[in-house]
Amino acid sequence: MPNTSKIKLLLLTGGSSREHEISVKSRNFILQFIDENKYEIINVLIKKDKTWIFEGTNQECHLIHKSGNCVLLVENHVVEFDIIFPLVLGDGEDGSLQGLFESLKAPYIGTKVLGSAICFDKISSKYIMQAHATARELNIKCVPFIEYSDKINFQKACTQLSCTKVFIKPSNSGSTLGANAASNEEQFQKAILDAQKYDNAILIEKYLENVRELFCGIIYSTDKQPIVSAIGEAFYEAEYFTYELKYGKDNILVPAEIDQEIAKQIKEQSVAIFNILRCCTFARIDFFLYQNQLYFSEVNTIPAMTPTSIFLKLMLAAGYNRELTLEMLFQSTLNKGNK
């Protein structure tokens, strides 16, 4: 591509999940940090009914493969692009969109099909991490958990997990959607029904009182060396970190006030988890710190990027401003050809 040409960046946002609005807010926020002299922005919105809209004209559009390249077909005319940045949260993180991109040989930013599917499924990612930790003698632990079945009630869950309170959430969903704590059978059944609104597979974990929730960002730069962010921590007075808290006011402290040895462990484990779970380009790795013991929670392969979101704050505290962080994501994909 000639140096005089702008790089055509397709920003794909929206989606059918409850996180649709957060996706759009993320796009609107990062637009101010993208160099307009270097990038030509193409905005495509996936509506809640899954219709794709070309926002320049509000016409329906879709991706097609033509003459060896993936292009955007807007009614009867073709719009070419160089890379896709999918900021579709929830239903855009499970590997389905990535599968579409792969089938059309479209270059895109982020984790590929397998890694996206594994990381979005919390139960599968925990089983895989446990297996790797055992086989490779890694000091990566998961909070004790079981998968819900109709044979499990509150008492059986507590017995299996050696606890008196449990935390319940859908296996495939945003990290705070359908998530609830339960201290008795009534709360347990209500939490199961809420989680089942999002997924049939339900994760039940031992509830950790006064747990600290910590976050670490990873970017793989063009030289294939991981860039590890500062560590952040969620602060809230509620029983647990809810959807409203996560996307409401600013509840994140960066850098987290933690022991340097714990910070070192988080960074080392984040890189290991990123690679084991087949992540690409960037991700946010979440942990619990309980009684000075670190536990792996989950991986977010498409972190939100609103003004109060975690990922950009983590990178900023590590010395990478928003402009540079986004440029690293774009250039990493352009240079390696994520196809």
NUMI-956485 format. One record per atom (N, C-alpha, C): x, z negated, y negated; residue in three letters. Coordinates in steps of 0.1 Angstrom, whole numbers, plus 5000, padded with zeros to 4 digits. Each point is the difference from the previous one (the first is absolute). Example, Ala and Ser with C-alpha at 12.3 -4.5 7.8 and 13.67 -1.06 7.14 Angstrom:
<sedos>
513249225057Ala;499150004988Ala;500950004988Ala;499650074989Ser;500950004989Ser;499249924989Ser;
</sedos>
This chain:
<sedos>
500850005012Met;499250004988Met;500950004988Met;499850094990Pro;500850004988Pro;500049874992Pro;501149974994Asn;500049884992Asn;499150004988Asn;499650124996Thr;499150024988Thr;498649975004Thr;499749995013Ser;498649985004Ser;499749855001Ser;498849974997Lys;499649865002Lys;499649985015Lys;500249885004Ile;499649975014Ile;498549975000Ile;499350075008Lys;498649985001Lys;499649885009Lys;499649894994Leu;499749885008Leu;498549985001Leu;499550015012Leu;498549985003Leu;499849855002Leu;499349944991Leu;499649865001Leu;498649995007Leu;500049955012Leu;498749995008Leu;499549865000Leu;498849974994Thr;499549874999Thr;498549995005Thr;499549884999Gly;498649985004Gly;499849955014Gly;499250075008Gly;499749975013Gly;498749935002Gly;499649985012Ser;498749955003Ser;499949845002Ser;501249944999Ser;500049855003Ser;499649934987Ser;499949865002Arg;499749924988Arg;501150004990Arg;501250045004Glu;501250004991Glu;500150134992Glu;498950085000His;499950134992His;500449984986His;499449904993Glu;500349984986Glu;501449954998Glu;500649925009Ile;501449964998Ile;500950125001Ile;499750095009Ser;500850125001Ser;500050084987Ser;498850024994Val;499950074987Val;500749924989Val;499949875000Lys;500749924990Lys;501550025002Lys;500550005012Ser;501450025003Ser;500550134994Ser;499250115003Arg;500450134994Arg;500050004985Arg;499049944994Asn;499950004985Asn;501249924994Asn;500449905007Phe;501149914995Phe;501450075001Phe;500350075011Ile;501350055002Ile;500250134992Ile;498950074996Leu;500150124993Leu;500949994987Leu;499949884994Gln;500849984988Gln;501549995002Gln;500449985013Phe;501449995004Phe;500650125006Phe;499350115001Ile;500550125006Ile;500450094989Ile;501250065002Asp;500650084989Asp;499350145000Asp;499250024989Glu;499250124998Glu;500950124998Glu;501249984996Asn;500950124998Asn;500650055014Asn;499949915010Lys;500550035013Lys;498950045010Lys;498949934999Tyr;498950015010Tyr;498750064993Tyr;499450095008Glu;498650054996Glu;499149935010Glu;499149924994Ile;499149925008Ile;498750085004Ile;499749995013Ile;498750065005Ile;499249885005Ile;498949974995Asn;499249895004Asn;498850045009Asn;500049945012Val;498950035009Val;499449865004Val;498750004999Leu;499349875004Leu;499250025012Leu;500149915010Ile;499150005012Ile;498949904996Ile;498850064999Lys;498849924997Lys;499649915012Lys;499249904997Lys;499649915010Lys;499250075012Lys;499550124997Asp;499350075011Asp;501050095007Asp;501449994997Lys;501150075005Lys;500150144995Lys;499250044990Thr;500250134994Thr;501350004991Thr;500850115001Trp;501250014992Trp;499650074987Trp;500449954989Ile;499750054987Ile;501350034992Ile;500250124995Phe;501150044991Phe;499649954986Phe;500749904995Glu;499549934988Glu;500250084987Glu;500850115001Gly;500150094988Gly;498750074997Gly;499250035011Thr;498850084998Thr;498849935006Thr;500249895007Asn;499049935008Asn;499450095011Asn;500750105005Gln;499650085011Gln;500549955013Gln;499250035010Glu;500549965014Glu;501250075004Glu;500949945008Cys;501250065004Cys;500449945014Cys;501050075006His;500549955012His;501450065003His;500749945009Leu;501450065003Leu;499850105011Leu;500850114998Ile;500150105011Ile;501550055001Ile;500350065012His;501350055002His;499950154998His;500950054991Lys;499950144996Lys;501450054998Lys;500450115007Ser;501350074998Ser;501149905002Ser;499949925010Gly;501149915003Gly;500149874992Gly;499049984990Asn;500049884992Asn;498649945000Asn;500049874996Cys;498849934998Cys;499650014986Cys;498850044997Val;499550024986Val;498649934999Val;499649984987Leu;498749954997Leu;499150114997Leu;498950015008Leu;499050114997Leu;498949934991Leu;499850054988Val;499049954991Val;499050124998Val;498949985008Glu;499050115001Glu;500750135004Glu;500150094991Asn;500650135005Asn;501450034995Asn;500749904994His;501350024995His;501049895006His;501350045001Val;501049925006Val;500849924990Val;500249875002Val;500949924992Val;501249965008Val;501250044997Glu;501249965007Glu;500549874995Glu;500749935009Phe;500649874997Phe;501349985008Phe;500849914996Asp;501349975007Asp;500049885009Asp;499349894995Ile;499949885008Ile;498649944998Ile;499649925009Ile;498849924999Ile;500449854999Ile;499449934991Phe;500149855000Phe;498749955003Phe;499749965012Pro;498749945004Pro;499949854996Pro;499249974991Leu;499749874995Leu;498649955005Leu;499650055011Val;498749975006Val;500149885009Val;499549894995Leu;500149875007Leu;498949985010Leu;500349925010Gly;499049985011Gly;500050115009Gly;499050094999Asp;499850115010Asp;501150114998Asp;500849994990Gly;501250094999Gly;501249955006Gly;500049885005Glu;501249935006Glu;500050005015Glu;499050055007Asp;499949995014Asp;500650115008Asp;500650104993Gly;500750115007Gly;499150135000Gly;498849994997Ser;499150125000Ser;500450104990Ser;500249954987Leu;500450094990Leu;501450065003Leu;500949925005Gln;501350045003Gln;500050115011Gln;499049985009Gly;499950105011Gly;499550144994Gly;499249994990Leu;499550124993Leu;501250074993Leu;500849924993Phe;501250064994Phe;501050065010Phe;500249935011Glu;500950055010Glu;499650135006Glu;498650015003Ser;499550125006Ser;500150124991Ser;500049974987Leu;500150114990Leu;501450024995Leu;501049925005Lys;501450004995Lys;500149984985Lys;499249904996Ala;500049974986Ala;501049884997Ala;501050024991Pro;500949894997Pro;499349894992Pro;500249885005Tyr;499349884994Tyr;500949885000Tyr;499749914991Ile;500749884998Ile;499449895009Ile;500949935008Gly;499549885007Gly;500250015015Gly;499549915007Thr;500149985014Thr;499250115008Thr;500550055011Lys;499450105007Lys;498949955009Lys;499550085009Val;498749975008Val;500249875008Val;501050005009Leu;500149895009Leu;500249874993Leu;501049994990Gly;500249884993Gly;498849954992Gly;499350104994Ser;498849964992Ser;498949945009Ser;499850065012Ala;499049955009Ala;500449865006Ala;501349985003Ile;500449875005Ile;499949894990Ile;500550034988Cys;500049904990Cys;498649964995Cys;499150105000Phe;498649974995Phe;499249925011Phe;500450015012Asp;499449925011Asp;500849875001Asp;499549894995Lys;500749874999Lys;500349955014Lys;499150015010Ile;500249955013Ile;501150085007Ile;500050134999Ser;501050095006Ser;501449974994Ser;500049994987Ser;501349974994Ser;500649875004Ser;499249905002Lys;500549875004Lys;500550005014Lys;499250075009Tyr;500550015014Tyr;501350075001Tyr;500150114992Ile;501350085000Ile;501149914995Ile;499849934989Met;501149914995Met;500449905009Met;499049945007Gln;500349895010Gln;500950065011Gln;499650125005Ala;500850065011Ala;501450034996Ala;500150064988His;501450034995His;500849874998His;499449904994Ala;500749884997Ala;500549935013Ala;499250015011Thr;500449955013Thr;501150085006Thr;499850135000Ala;501050095007Ala;501350004993Ala;500050004986Arg;501250014993Arg;500549874994Arg;499449895004Glu;500449864996Glu;500049994985Glu;498950054994Leu;499949994985Leu;499249874997Leu;500449944989Asn;499349884996Asn;498850034990Asn;499150095006Ile;498850044992Ile;498849945008Ile;499349924993Lys;498849935006Lys;498750044994Lys;499050005008Cys;498650024995Cys;499249875001Cys;499149984991Val;499149895001Val;499250015014Val;499849895007Pro;499350015013Pro;498650074998Pro;499750105008Phe;498850084998Phe;499450045014Phe;498750044999Ile;499450065012Ile;499050114994Ile;499650085009Glu;499050114996Glu;498649955004Glu;499150024992Tyr;498649955003Tyr;499350085011Tyr;499349945008Ser;499150065010Ser;498749925000Ser;499050055006Asp;498749935000Asp;500049875009Asp;501249985007Lys;500249885008Lys;500649894992Lys;500450034987Ile;500749904992Ile;499049944990Ile;500049875000Asn;499349934989Asn;501049914992Asn;499549934991Phe;500949924991Phe;500849905009Phe;499449935009Gln;500849905007Gln;501050065009Gln;499750115007Lys;501050075008Lys;501150064992Lys;499750054988Ala;501150054991Ala;500949894996Ala;499549884997Cys;500849894996Cys;500849955011Cys;499550005012Thr;500749955012Thr;501250095003Thr;499750134999Gln;501150105003Gln;501150004990Gln;499649974987Leu;501050004989Leu;500549864996Leu;499549905007Ser;500549864998Ser;499849974985Ser;498750014996Cys;499749974986Cys;498649954998Cys;499649964988Thr;498649964997Thr;499450094990Thr;500750104996Lys;499550094990Lys;500650145002Lys;499250114998Val;500650135003Val;499850094988Val;500750115000Phe;499950104989Phe;499650135007Phe;499050074995Ile;499450125007Ile;500050114990Ile;500550125005Lys;499950124992Lys;500050125009Lys;499450124995Pro;500050125008Pro;501550055002Pro;500250065012Ser;501350055003Ser;500450124991Ser;499050094998Asn;500350124992Asn;499249994987Asn;500649954989Ser;499450004987Ser;501049954990Ser;499650004987Gly;500949954990Gly;500249855003Gly;501149954996Ser;500549865004Ser;499049894996Ser;499250024990Thr;499149894997Thr;498550035002Thr;499750125004Leu;498650045003Leu;499549945013Leu;498849945000Gly;499549945012Gly;500749885005Gly;500849944992Ala;500949885004Ala;499349874997Ala;500049915009Asn;499349874998Asn;500749895009Asn;499949884995Ala;500549895009Ala;498749935006Ala;500249945011Ala;498949935007Ala;500449875006Ala;499249894997Ser;500349875005Ser;498949955010Ser;499050085003Asn;499049975010Asn;499350125005Asn;499249995010Glu;499450115007Glu;499150094990Glu;499349944991Glu;499150074991Glu;500950094991Glu;501149944994Gln;500950084992Gln;500750115008Gln;500349975012Phe;500750095009Phe;499150135002Phe;498849985004Gln;499150115003Gln;499750084987Gln;499949934989Lys;499850074987Lys;501250094997Lys;501249945002Ala;501350074997Ala;500150125009Ala;499749995013Ile;500150115009Ile;499050124996Ile;498849964996Leu;499150114995Leu;500550074988Leu;500649924991Asp;500550064987Asp;501250095004Asp;500949965009Ala;501150095004Ala;499650125007Ala;498949995007Gln;499550125008Gln;499450114991Gln;499849964987Lys;499550114991Lys;501150104997Lys;501349965003Tyr;501150094997Tyr;500750055013Tyr;499949935011Asp;500750055012Asp;499449925012Asp;500150075012Asn;499549935012Asn;501149915006Asn;501250034997Ala;501149915005Ala;500349894989Ala;499949885005Ile;500149884991Ile;501249915003Ile;500749974990Leu;501249915002Leu;499649864997Leu;500449915009Ile;499849864997Ile;501349935000Ile;500449934990Glu;501249934999Glu;499949854998Glu;501049935003Lys;500049864997Lys;500149984985Lys;499149924995Tyr;500049984985Tyr;501149904996Tyr;500850054990Leu;501249924996Leu;499649934987Leu;499949874999Glu;499749934988Glu;501250004990Glu;499750024988Asn;501050004989Asn;501150105003Asn;499750115005Val;501050115003Val;500450074987Val;501250055000Arg;500450084988Arg;500150155005Arg;499450084991Glu;499950155003Glu;501150074992Glu;500950075007Leu;501250064994Leu;500050155002Leu;500650084991Phe;500050145001Phe;501450064997Phe;500350115007Cys;501250074998Cys;499850155000Cys;500550074990Gly;499950155000Gly;501250075005Gly;499850115006Ile;501150085006Ile;499950154995Ile;501150064995Ile;500050144998Ile;501250065006Ile;499950115008Tyr;501150075005Tyr;500450114990Tyr;501249994994Ser;500450094990Ser;500550135006Ser;500550094992Thr;500550135005Thr;501249995008Thr;500849894999Asp;501249985009Asp;499749935012Asp;498749985003Lys;499449945012Lys;500449855001Lys;500449944989Gln;500349855000Gln;498849934995Gln;499549895007Pro;498849934995Pro;500349934987Pro;499150014990Ile;500049934988Ile;498949895002Ile;500549874999Val;499149895003Val;499749934987Val;498849974998Ser;499549944987Ser;500349854999Ser;499649944989Ala;500049864999Ala;498849955009Ala;500049875002Ile;498949945008Ile;498949954991Ile;498750025003Gly;498949964992Gly;499249905007Gly;499249924993Glu;499149905007Glu;498650004993Glu;499049995008Ala;498649994995Ala;499749864997Ala;499449984988Phe;499549864996Phe;498550004998Phe;499349915006Tyr;498650004998Tyr;499549865004Tyr;498849964995Glu;499549875004Glu;498950015011Glu;499750125004Ala;498950015010Ala;500649975014Ala;499150005010Glu;500449975013Glu;501050105006Glu;499950134995Tyr;500950115005Tyr;499950114989Tyr;500950095001Phe;500250114991Phe;498950105002Phe;499050004992Thr;498850095001Thr;500250134993Thr;499150105003Tyr;500050134994Tyr;499949984985Tyr;499149924995Glu;499849984986Glu;501249944993Glu;500749915007Leu;501349954994Leu;501150105000Leu;500150085011Lys;501050095001Lys;499950114990Lys;498850054996Tyr;499950104991Tyr;499349964986Tyr;500049874998Gly;499549954988Gly;501149974990Gly;500149874996Lys;501049964991Lys;501450005007Lys;501049994992Asp;501450005005Asp;500349875008Asp;500150005013Asn;500349885008Asn;501350015007Asn;500950084995Ile;501350025007Ile;501249954992Ile;500849925006Leu;501249954993Leu;501250075006Leu;500850074992Val;501250075004Val;501149974990Val;501249965005Pro;500349975014Pro;499449875005Pro;499749995013Ala;499449875005Ala;501149895000Ala;499549884998Glu;500949884999Glu;500249955015Glu;500950065007Ile;500249975014Ile;501549985002Ile;500349945011Asp;501449985004Asp;500750135002Asp;501250024996Gln;500750125001Gln;500250055015Gln;500149905009Glu;500150045014Glu;498750065005Glu;498949954995Ile;498750065004Ile;499950144994Ile;500450014987Ala;499950134994Ala;500950105008Ala;501149965004Lys;500950095008Lys;499350045013Lys;499449905007Gln;499350035012Gln;498950104998Gln;499249994989Ile;498950094997Ile;500550144998Ile;501150014993Lys;500650144997Lys;500550065013Lys;500749925008Glu;500550065013Glu;498950045009Glu;499049915001Gln;498950035009Gln;499150114995Gln;499950024987Ser;499250114994Ser;500650135004Ser;501350014999Val;500750135004Val;499850035015Val;500149895008Ala;499950025015Ala;498550045003Ala;499049934994Ile;498650035003Ile;499750144995Ile;500550044988Phe;499850144995Phe;500450105010Phe;501249985006Asn;500550105010Asn;499349995013Asn;499749885005Ile;499449995013Ile;498650065000Ile;499249984989Leu;498750054999Leu;499950144995Leu;501150075000Arg;500150154996Arg;499550034986Arg;500349914991Cys;499650034986Cys;501050114994Cys;499550064989Cys;500850104993Cys;499949984985Cys;501050034993Thr;500050004985Thr;499949874994Thr;498849945001Phe;499849874994Phe;498949925007Phe;500049874997Ala;499049915006Ala;500149864994Ala;499049925001Arg;500149864997Arg;499849925013Arg;500949905002Ile;499949925012Ile;499649864996Ile;498949955007Asp;499549874996Asp;500349895011Asp;500349884995Phe;500449895008Phe;499249874997Phe;500049915009Phe;499649864998Phe;501249915001Phe;500049904991Leu;501049905002Leu;499349875002Leu;500249945012Tyr;499349885004Tyr;500949905006Tyr;500149884994Gln;500949895004Gln;501450065002Gln;500550074990Asn;501350065000Asn;500350105011Asn;498950055006Gln;500150115010Gln;499450124996Gln;500750125001Leu;499550124995Leu;499250085011Leu;498950064996Tyr;499150075010Tyr;499750144994Tyr;500150105008Phe;499650144995Phe;498550005000Phe;499550064989Ser;498550014999Ser;499650155002Ser;500450094991Glu;499650145002Glu;500850094990Glu;499850135002Val;500750104992Val;498950084993Val;500350024987Asn;499150094992Asn;500850134997Asn;499650115006Thr;500750124998Thr;499750084988Thr;498849974994Ile;499750064987Ile;499649884990Ile;500949944994Pro;499749884991Pro;499350054988Pro;499049924995Ala;499350034988Ala;501150004988Ala;499650074990Met;501050004988Met;499249994987Met;499149905000Thr;499349964987Thr;501049914992Thr;499649974987Pro;500849914992Pro;500349875006Pro;499149955009Thr;500249865006Thr;500550015014Thr;500250125006Ser;500350025014Ser;501549955003Ser;500249975012Ile;501249945004Ile;501350095001Ile;499950115006Phe;501250085003Phe;500850044988Phe;499450054989Leu;500850034988Leu;500649884994Leu;499449895001Lys;500549874994Lys;501349965008Lys;499950025014Leu;501149965008Leu;501250094997Leu;499850134998Met;501150094997Met;500649984986Met;499149964990Leu;500449984987Leu;500949884999Leu;499749895008Ala;500849885000Ala;501450035007Ala;500150105007Ala;501350045007Ala;500850094991Ala;499450044988Gly;500850084991Gly;499650144999Gly;498850045007Tyr;499650145000Tyr;498650004992Tyr;500150064988Asn;498850014992Asn;499050105007Asn;498850004994Arg;498950085007Arg;500450155000Arg;500650054989Glu;500450145000Glu;501050035011Glu;501049915002Leu;501050035010Leu;499549985014Leu;499149905002Thr;499449985013Thr;499350135005Thr;499150054991Leu;499350125003Leu;500950125002Leu;501050014992Glu;500950125001Glu;500849995014Glu;500349885004Met;500749985013Met;499150055011Met;498749964999Leu;499050055011Leu;499950155000Leu;499950064988Phe;499850145000Phe;501350085005Phe;501149954995Gln;501350075004Gln;500349985014Gln;499749895006Ser;500349975014Ser;499350105008Ser;498750034997Thr;499250095008Thr;500450154997Thr;500350034988Leu;500450144996Leu;501350035007Leu;500949915001Asn;501450035005Asn;500050005016Asn;499149925006Lys;500050005015Lys;499050105006Lys;499050044991Gly;499050095005Gly;499249935011Gly;499149914996Asn;499149935009Asn;498950095005Asn;500450085011Lys;499050105005Lys;499849985015Lys;
</sedos>
